Amino acid sequence: MTDIKNKVQNLDPNVKARNIKEMVRPTGNMFEALVAISKRANQISNQLKRELHTKLEEFSVTSDTIEEIHENKEQIEISKFYERLPNPAIIATEEYLHGELAIKYRDEEKG
């Protein structure tokens, strides 16, 4: 799997209107297109969440009291970087429109 963070650096994070005919072309059905995009968006979201938590765990300091909060400039920068990334749904839509998603149906998987 390619590194999503590098892939989406030049991607516009703003939502924009899409041509429905262009969206339907790969699957022939708008609902199938939306399901494919939403499942991929969930995968991207989970992957980014795991990456962020892994990076932030490096900075975690175990202490006996909850009141002790240590702010680290590197930790803040990492968090801001992930906040600036486009929404996973936007990333998944771009992947779908550029033919980067492989759509498999359950019936095909069994056969």
C-alpha positions, 0 to 999 in steps of 0.5 A: 500500500502506498503511503497515503500521506505522500499521495495526498499532499497536493490534493485539494482538501475542499469538498467540490461538486462531482459529475454523477455520470463520471461517478457511475461510469466504473460501476454502472450504479451510483449506490455501488460507487458510494459503497466502494468509496465509503468502505475505502474511506473507512480503511483510510481513516483507520490507517491514519488513526493507527499511524497517528496513535503510533507516532503520538505513543512515542511521546507518551510519558507514564506518570502517576497523576493525571494532572501532569500534562507535558506538551511537546512541540514535535507532538503538536506538529505531528497532530497539526499535520494529520489535521491538515490532511484531506478528509478520508472521503475526499481521498477515497473519492479521488482514488475512485475517480482515478481508477485506483480502487479495485471493486470486488463483489462477495459473489466473485470472492466465493467463486 
